[in-house]
């Protein structure tokens, strides 16, 4: 398995660059080195590797660079994140298949896929830094791919915030190494408080955790739909996974991670409730859903998988709606074939039985600490209220079959994502108890009722000044102070 791990992690980078090195001008080589084929093949290889990890009896560790603590660790939590990356990437490739995207686009998708996978098996600070920097560059290029003034500005904004966060991270990493002469995550135990605060604030920003992740709504809503699916489905998970890993490996840090998770789950959903732009609603919802992942690190894997598939399906569907304005969508019925995936993705994230979101949310709530239960149940009601915006949109059947063939890429991608949501629902059959089903239906019903009686009848617009470019770095600095105080309080 060690050899396969090395080959698997190196394969996306070798294949990505081979698209340029061996462009294949003749017909045979052109088909072999077509970016779509290679990107889909890479995703399938990652799927096979993730499935193999589930059957691995013990975590696989690779120790590099002698005594510096540079370590790669592939285990069950990694498998869930890797499988999410593989399925979302495959869906995006299928979605873009008929669109005529250039080799450059698929090269960046392959490199992004490989660097995200690398982040999911890193167990040390320095190799994680390299993986996150490659993610920043490839994500920047994908966001800027349309080459419009707006996309270039949003991409530059993302890159600047990301690089600033990683500067904090690098300073914290240097302080950890100076203290323990190791880059391993375990070096955070007993590290200076300011080092932990610097590293954590960088990962909170990279992972899009509220409030440090306020760069996320504009970035994810303005990118092309397949890029938005990648960003919300897997890219932000690369910043969240190290926090989950640290909470599991260093017991003293778990309370800090849990508190930020619960806070993000609550405030993120409140931030999304007042949005009227469909893509911004989905982007702001990601702020909340990532909080759920951090709130209970032990149950993060299945929840990440369910959220990544559901959110990717929603972004791809919303990109094909006649409008992003929910007010207009309530007045103009959409095609039922677009409403169905919109409804299924929304219900999965809300936690409806028979979909993966139900199993994931039930497992997470079961393993939550007593002080988290009330807040997370409240966040679950808020999530259902939020996604009722999509579930109750009017729709009508289309009488033009050619519209189905015109969106063949969309249907292939949705078949993969939604099919996986139904199949993966079997991952935790213990969720199907009478009390769990009744509780879930009551939470969802309460959310739908709040939407019908309250949310639809009020107009509230939150100021977006905190999302302005000049305030984002200031927000990270503020979170640095908060993190230092929290870390000092728990560890002192």
C-alpha positions as CSV (number, residue, x, y, z in Angstrom):
1,X,0.0,0.0,0.0
2,X,3.0,2.3,0.6
3,X,4.1,2.1,-3.0
4,X,0.5,2.7,-4.2
5,X,0.3,5.8,-2.0
6,X,3.4,7.3,-3.5
7,X,2.2,6.6,-7.1
8,X,-1.3,7.9,-6.3
9,X,-0.1,11.2,-4.9
10,X,2.4,11.8,-7.7
11,X,0.1,10.7,-10.6
12,X,-2.0,13.9,-10.9
13,X,1.0,16.1,-11.1
14,X,2.7,13.8,-13.7
15,X,-0.5,13.6,-15.8
16,X,-1.3,17.3,-15.4
17,X,2.0,18.4,-16.9
18,X,2.0,15.7,-19.5
19,X,-1.0,17.4,-21.2
20,X,1.5,20.2,-22.2
21,X,4.6,18.0,-22.6
22,X,2.8,15.5,-24.8
23,X,0.0,17.4,-26.5
24,X,-0.6,14.7,-29.1
25,X,-1.0,16.5,-32.4
26,X,-2.0,13.3,-34.3
27,X,-5.4,11.7,-33.8
28,X,-4.3,8.8,-31.6
29,X,-2.2,10.7,-29.1
30,X,-4.7,13.5,-29.1
31,X,-7.4,11.1,-27.8
32,X,-5.1,9.6,-25.2
33,X,-3.9,12.9,-23.8
34,X,-7.2,14.7,-24.0
35,X,-7.7,16.7,-20.8
36,X,-11.2,15.3,-20.2
37,X,-10.1,11.7,-20.4
38,X,-7.1,12.2,-18.1
39,X,-9.0,14.2,-15.5
40,X,-11.8,11.6,-15.3
41,X,-9.2,8.8,-15.1
42,X,-7.4,10.6,-12.2
43,X,-10.7,10.9,-10.4
44,X,-11.5,7.2,-10.8
45,X,-8.0,6.3,-9.5
46,X,-8.6,8.4,-6.4
47,X,-12.0,6.7,-5.9
48,X,-10.3,3.3,-6.0
49,X,-7.6,4.5,-3.6
50,X,-10.2,5.9,-1.1
51,X,-12.2,2.7,-1.2
52,X,-9.0,0.7,-0.5
53,X,-8.3,2.9,2.5
54,X,-11.6,2.0,4.1
55,X,-10.4,-1.6,4.2
56,X,-6.9,-0.7,5.5
57,X,-6.7,-2.3,9.0
58,X,-4.4,0.4,10.4
59,X,-3.4,4.0,9.4
60,X,-0.6,4.1,6.8
61,X,2.2,6.4,7.7
62,X,5.2,7.5,5.6
63,X,8.0,9.2,7.4
64,X,10.1,11.5,5.3
65,X,13.2,13.7,5.8
66,X,14.6,11.8,8.8
67,X,13.9,13.5,12.1
68,X,12.1,16.6,10.9
69,X,8.7,15.1,11.5
70,X,7.5,15.3,7.9
71,X,4.9,12.6,7.7
72,X,2.1,11.5,5.4
73,X,-0.8,9.6,7.0
74,X,-3.6,7.9,5.1
75,X,-6.4,6.5,7.3
76,X,-10.2,6.3,7.5
77,X,-10.8,10.1,8.0
78,X,-8.6,10.7,5.0
79,X,-10.6,8.2,2.9
80,X,-13.8,10.2,3.4
81,X,-12.2,13.4,2.3
82,X,-10.4,11.8,-0.7
83,X,-13.6,10.1,-1.9
84,X,-15.4,13.5,-1.7
85,X,-12.6,15.0,-3.8
86,X,-12.8,12.1,-6.3
87,X,-16.6,12.1,-6.8
88,X,-16.9,15.9,-7.1
89,X,-14.0,16.2,-9.5
90,X,-15.5,13.4,-11.7
91,X,-18.9,15.2,-11.7
92,X,-17.3,18.5,-12.7
93,X,-15.4,16.8,-15.5
94,X,-18.6,15.2,-16.8
95,X,-20.5,18.5,-16.5
96,X,-17.8,20.2,-18.6
97,X,-17.4,17.4,-21.1
98,X,-19.6,18.9,-23.9
99,X,-18.6,22.5,-23.1
100,X,-15.3,22.6,-25.1
101,X,-13.2,23.7,-22.2
102,X,-9.5,24.0,-23.1
103,X,-6.6,21.8,-22.0
104,X,-5.5,24.5,-19.6
105,X,-8.8,24.2,-17.7
106,X,-8.5,20.4,-17.3
107,X,-4.8,20.7,-16.4
108,X,-5.7,23.0,-13.5
109,X,-8.5,20.7,-12.4
110,X,-6.0,17.7,-12.3
111,X,-3.4,19.7,-10.4
112,X,-6.0,21.0,-8.0
113,X,-7.3,17.5,-7.4
114,X,-3.8,16.2,-6.7
115,X,-2.9,19.1,-4.3
116,X,-6.2,18.7,-2.4
117,X,-5.5,14.9,-2.0
118,X,-2.0,15.8,-0.7
119,X,-3.6,18.1,1.9
120,X,-5.8,15.2,3.1
121,X,-2.9,12.9,3.9
122,X,-0.5,15.5,5.4
123,X,0.3,15.0,9.1
124,X,3.0,17.7,9.3
125,X,3.0,21.4,9.0
126,X,5.5,22.0,6.2
127,X,4.2,19.5,3.6
128,X,0.7,20.9,4.4
129,X,2.0,24.4,3.6
130,X,3.2,23.2,0.2
131,X,-0.1,21.5,-0.6
132,X,-2.1,24.6,0.4
133,X,0.0,26.9,-1.6
134,X,-0.5,24.8,-4.8
135,X,-4.2,24.7,-4.1
136,X,-4.2,28.5,-3.9
137,X,-2.5,28.9,-7.2
138,X,-4.6,26.4,-9.1
139,X,-7.8,27.7,-7.6
140,X,-6.8,31.2,-8.6
141,X,-6.3,30.1,-12.2
142,X,-9.7,28.3,-12.3
143,X,-11.5,31.3,-10.8
144,X,-9.8,33.6,-13.4
145,X,-10.4,31.2,-16.3
146,X,-13.2,33.3,-18.0
147,X,-10.6,36.0,-18.3
148,X,-13.1,38.8,-17.6
149,X,-12.4,41.9,-15.5
150,X,-14.7,40.7,-12.8
151,X,-13.3,37.1,-12.6
152,X,-9.7,38.4,-12.6
153,X,-10.5,40.8,-9.7
154,X,-12.3,38.0,-7.7
155,X,-9.4,35.6,-8.3
156,X,-6.7,38.2,-7.3
157,X,-8.8,39.0,-4.2
158,X,-8.8,35.3,-3.3
159,X,-5.1,34.8,-3.9
160,X,-4.2,37.9,-1.8
161,X,-6.3,36.7,1.2
162,X,-4.9,33.2,0.8
163,X,-1.3,34.3,0.7
164,X,-1.8,36.5,3.7
165,X,-3.3,33.6,5.6
166,X,-0.4,31.4,4.7
167,X,2.1,34.0,5.8
168,X,0.5,33.7,9.3
169,X,0.7,30.0,9.0
170,X,4.4,30.0,8.0
171,X,5.3,32.1,11.0
172,X,3.4,29.8,13.4
173,X,5.1,26.8,11.8
174,X,8.5,28.3,12.3
175,X,7.7,28.9,16.0
176,X,6.6,25.3,16.4
177,X,9.8,23.9,14.9
178,X,11.9,26.2,17.0
179,X,10.2,24.8,20.1
180,X,10.3,21.1,19.3
181,X,12.5,20.7,16.2
182,X,9.7,18.9,14.4
183,X,7.1,19.9,11.9
184,X,4.7,17.1,12.9
185,X,1.1,18.0,14.0
186,X,1.9,16.6,17.4
187,X,4.4,19.4,17.9
188,X,1.4,21.7,18.5
189,X,1.2,20.1,21.9
190,X,3.2,22.4,24.2
191,X,3.9,24.9,21.4
192,X,3.7,28.7,22.2
193,X,0.2,30.0,22.3
194,X,0.9,32.5,19.6
195,X,2.2,29.8,17.3
196,X,-1.1,27.8,17.6
197,X,-3.1,31.0,17.1
198,X,-1.2,31.9,13.9
199,X,-1.6,28.4,12.4
200,X,-5.3,28.2,13.4
201,X,-6.3,31.6,12.1
202,X,-4.6,30.7,8.7
203,X,-6.5,27.4,8.5
204,X,-9.8,29.0,9.5
205,X,-9.3,31.5,6.7
206,X,-8.3,28.8,4.2
207,X,-11.3,26.7,5.3
208,X,-13.8,29.5,5.0
209,X,-14.8,29.3,8.7
210,X,-17.0,32.2,9.8
211,X,-15.8,35.0,10.5
212,X,-12.4,34.4,9.0
213,X,-14.0,33.0,5.8
214,X,-16.0,36.0,4.7
215,X,-14.0,36.0,1.5
216,X,-15.9,32.9,0.6
217,X,-19.4,34.2,-0.4
218,X,-18.2,36.5,-3.2
219,X,-15.6,34.1,-4.5
220,X,-17.8,31.1,-4.7
221,X,-20.8,33.0,-6.1
222,X,-18.9,34.8,-8.8
223,X,-16.9,31.8,-10.1
224,X,-18.3,29.6,-12.9
225,X,-20.7,27.0,-11.6
226,X,-18.3,24.0,-12.1
227,X,-15.5,26.0,-10.3
228,X,-17.9,26.9,-7.5
229,X,-18.8,23.2,-7.1
230,X,-15.1,22.4,-6.7
231,X,-14.5,25.3,-4.3
232,X,-17.4,24.6,-2.0
233,X,-17.3,20.8,-2.5
234,X,-13.7,20.1,-1.8
235,X,-11.2,23.0,-1.9
236,X,-12.3,24.6,1.4
237,X,-12.2,21.1,3.0
238,X,-8.4,21.3,2.5
239,X,-8.3,24.0,5.2
240,X,-10.8,22.2,7.5
241,X,-9.2,18.8,7.4
242,X,-5.9,19.8,9.2
243,X,-8.1,21.3,12.0
244,X,-10.0,18.0,12.3
245,X,-6.7,16.1,12.3
246,X,-5.2,18.4,15.0
247,X,-8.3,18.0,17.2
248,X,-8.0,14.2,16.9
249,X,-4.3,14.1,17.5
250,X,-3.8,16.8,20.2
251,X,-6.5,16.5,22.8
252,X,-5.9,19.9,24.3
253,X,-6.8,21.6,21.0
254,X,-10.1,19.8,20.5
255,X,-12.2,22.3,22.7
256,X,-11.0,25.3,20.6
257,X,-11.9,23.5,17.3
258,X,-15.3,22.5,18.7
259,X,-16.2,26.0,19.8
260,X,-15.3,27.5,16.5
261,X,-17.3,24.8,14.8
262,X,-20.5,25.4,16.7
263,X,-20.2,29.2,16.3
264,X,-19.7,28.9,12.6
265,X,-22.7,26.5,12.3
266,X,-25.0,29.0,13.9
267,X,-23.8,32.3,12.5
268,X,-23.2,31.0,9.0
269,X,-26.8,29.9,8.6
270,X,-28.1,33.2,10.0
271,X,-25.9,35.0,7.4
272,X,-27.3,32.9,4.6
273,X,-31.0,33.2,5.6
274,X,-31.2,36.8,4.4
275,X,-29.6,36.3,1.0
276,X,-31.8,36.4,-2.1
277,X,-29.1,35.5,-4.7
278,X,-29.2,31.7,-5.2
279,X,-25.4,31.2,-5.5
280,X,-24.7,33.5,-2.5
281,X,-27.2,31.5,-0.5
282,X,-25.3,28.3,-1.3
283,X,-21.9,30.0,-0.7
284,X,-23.0,31.4,2.7
285,X,-24.5,28.0,3.6
286,X,-21.0,26.6,3.2
287,X,-19.9,28.9,6.0
288,X,-22.3,27.0,8.3
289,X,-21.8,23.5,7.0
290,X,-18.1,23.7,7.5
291,X,-18.8,24.6,11.1
292,X,-20.7,21.3,11.5
293,X,-17.6,19.5,10.3
294,X,-15.4,21.1,13.0
295,X,-18.0,20.8,15.8
296,X,-17.6,17.0,16.0
297,X,-14.2,16.0,14.5
298,X,-14.9,12.3,15.2
299,X,-17.9,12.3,12.8
300,X,-16.4,14.8,10.2
301,X,-15.7,12.2,7.5
302,X,-19.2,11.1,6.5
303,X,-20.6,14.6,7.0
304,X,-18.0,16.1,4.6
305,X,-18.8,13.5,2.0
306,X,-22.6,14.1,2.2
307,X,-22.1,17.9,2.1
308,X,-19.6,17.9,-0.7
309,X,-21.8,15.8,-3.0
310,X,-25.0,17.7,-2.2
311,X,-23.4,21.2,-2.5
312,X,-21.7,20.3,-5.8
313,X,-25.1,19.1,-7.2
314,X,-26.7,22.4,-6.1
315,X,-24.1,24.6,-7.6
316,X,-24.2,22.8,-10.9
317,X,-28.0,23.0,-11.0
318,X,-28.2,26.7,-10.0
319,X,-25.8,27.5,-12.8
320,X,-28.5,26.3,-15.3
321,X,-31.5,28.2,-13.8
322,X,-33.0,31.1,-15.8
323,X,-32.1,33.5,-13.0
324,X,-30.1,33.7,-9.7
325,X,-32.6,36.0,-8.1
326,X,-34.9,33.9,-5.8
327,X,-37.6,36.6,-6.0
328,X,-37.8,36.1,-9.8
329,X,-37.6,32.4,-9.5
330,X,-40.7,32.4,-7.2
331,X,-42.6,34.3,-9.9
332,X,-41.4,32.3,-12.9
333,X,-41.8,28.5,-12.6
334,X,-38.6,26.6,-13.6
335,X,-38.5,23.3,-15.4
336,X,-39.3,20.3,-13.1
337,X,-36.2,18.5,-14.3
338,X,-34.1,21.3,-12.8
339,X,-36.2,21.5,-9.7
340,X,-35.8,17.8,-8.9
341,X,-32.0,17.9,-8.3
342,X,-32.3,21.2,-6.6
343,X,-34.9,19.7,-4.2
344,X,-32.9,16.5,-3.6
345,X,-29.6,18.3,-2.9
346,X,-31.4,20.7,-0.5
347,X,-33.2,17.9,1.3
348,X,-30.0,15.9,1.7
349,X,-28.1,18.8,3.3
350,X,-31.2,19.4,5.5
351,X,-30.9,15.8,6.6
352,X,-34.0,14.0,5.1
353,X,-34.0,10.2,5.5
354,X,-33.0,8.0,2.5
355,X,-30.3,10.5,1.6
356,X,-26.7,10.6,2.8
357,X,-27.2,13.9,4.7
358,X,-29.6,12.1,7.1
359,X,-27.0,9.4,8.1
360,X,-24.2,12.0,8.4
361,X,-26.2,14.5,10.5
362,X,-27.6,11.8,12.8
363,X,-24.1,10.3,13.4
364,X,-22.7,13.8,14.1
365,X,-25.5,14.8,16.5
366,X,-25.2,11.4,18.3
367,X,-21.5,12.0,18.9
368,X,-21.8,15.7,19.8
369,X,-21.0,16.7,23.4
370,X,-24.0,17.7,25.6
371,X,-23.3,21.4,25.5
372,X,-23.3,21.3,21.7
373,X,-26.6,19.5,21.2
374,X,-28.9,22.5,21.7
375,X,-26.9,24.8,19.4
376,X,-26.5,22.2,16.6
377,X,-30.2,21.3,16.7
378,X,-30.9,25.0,16.3
379,X,-28.5,25.1,13.4
380,X,-30.3,22.1,11.9
381,X,-33.6,24.0,12.0
382,X,-31.9,27.0,10.4
383,X,-30.4,24.8,7.7
384,X,-33.9,23.4,6.8
385,X,-35.3,27.0,6.8
386,X,-32.5,28.0,4.5
387,X,-33.0,25.2,2.0
388,X,-36.7,25.6,2.0
389,X,-36.0,28.6,-0.3
390,X,-35.1,26.0,-3.0
391,X,-37.6,23.3,-2.1
392,X,-40.7,25.5,-2.4
393,X,-39.8,27.2,-5.7
394,X,-42.5,26.7,-8.3
395,X,-41.9,24.4,-11.3
396,X,-43.6,22.9,-14.3
397,X,-42.8,20.0,-16.7
398,X,-41.0,20.8,-19.9
399,X,-42.6,19.7,-23.2
400,X,-39.4,20.2,-25.2
401,X,-37.2,17.0,-25.0
402,X,-34.4,18.7,-26.8
403,X,-33.7,20.6,-23.6
404,X,-32.6,17.3,-22.0
405,X,-30.0,16.6,-24.7
406,X,-28.7,20.2,-24.6
407,X,-27.7,19.7,-21.0
408,X,-26.2,16.2,-21.3
409,X,-23.2,17.1,-19.2
410,X,-25.4,18.4,-16.4
411,X,-27.5,15.2,-16.3
412,X,-24.4,12.9,-16.2
413,X,-22.9,14.9,-13.3
414,X,-26.1,15.0,-11.4
415,X,-26.7,11.2,-11.9
416,X,-23.3,10.6,-10.3
417,X,-23.7,13.0,-7.4
418,X,-27.3,12.2,-6.5
419,X,-26.9,8.5,-7.1
420,X,-24.0,8.6,-4.6
421,X,-26.2,10.4,-2.1
422,X,-28.7,7.6,-2.2
423,X,-26.0,4.8,-2.0
424,X,-23.9,6.4,0.7
425,X,-27.0,6.7,2.8
426,X,-26.3,3.1,3.6
427,X,-23.0,4.0,5.3
428,X,-24.6,4.4,8.7
429,X,-27.8,2.2,9.0
430,X,-27.9,2.6,12.8
431,X,-29.3,6.1,12.1
432,X,-32.6,4.5,11.1
433,X,-34.3,4.3,14.5
434,X,-37.8,5.5,15.2
435,X,-36.6,8.4,17.4
436,X,-34.0,9.6,15.0
437,X,-36.4,9.7,12.0
438,X,-39.1,11.5,14.0
439,X,-36.6,14.0,15.4
440,X,-35.2,14.7,12.0
441,X,-38.7,15.2,10.4
442,X,-39.6,17.5,13.2
443,X,-36.5,19.6,12.8
444,X,-37.0,19.9,9.0
445,X,-40.7,20.6,9.5
446,X,-40.0,23.4,11.9
447,X,-37.5,24.9,9.5
448,X,-40.0,24.7,6.6
449,X,-42.7,26.3,8.9
450,X,-40.4,29.2,9.8
451,X,-39.6,29.8,6.2
452,X,-43.3,29.9,5.2
453,X,-44.5,32.0,8.1
454,X,-41.5,34.3,8.7
455,X,-38.6,34.3,6.2
456,X,-40.8,34.8,3.1
457,X,-42.6,37.7,4.8
458,X,-39.7,39.8,5.9
459,X,-37.0,41.7,4.0
460,X,-33.7,42.1,5.8
461,X,-30.4,42.9,4.2
462,X,-27.2,42.5,6.2
463,X,-24.4,45.0,5.4
464,X,-21.6,43.4,3.4
465,X,-18.8,45.8,4.6
466,X,-17.0,43.0,6.4
467,X,-16.7,41.2,3.0
468,X,-14.9,44.3,1.5
469,X,-11.3,43.6,0.5
470,X,-9.9,46.1,2.9
471,X,-11.7,44.6,5.9
472,X,-10.8,40.9,5.3
473,X,-7.2,41.1,6.6
474,X,-8.4,43.1,9.6
475,X,-10.9,40.4,10.3
476,X,-8.2,37.8,10.3
477,X,-6.1,39.9,12.7
478,X,-9.1,40.2,15.0
479,X,-9.6,36.4,14.9
480,X,-5.9,36.1,15.7
481,X,-6.4,37.9,19.0
482,X,-9.5,35.9,19.8
483,X,-7.7,32.6,19.1
484,X,-4.7,33.6,21.2
485,X,-7.0,34.4,24.1
486,X,-8.9,31.1,23.7
487,X,-5.8,29.0,23.4
488,X,-4.2,30.7,26.4
489,X,-7.4,30.1,28.4
490,X,-7.6,26.4,27.6
491,X,-3.9,25.5,27.8
492,X,-2.7,27.7,30.6
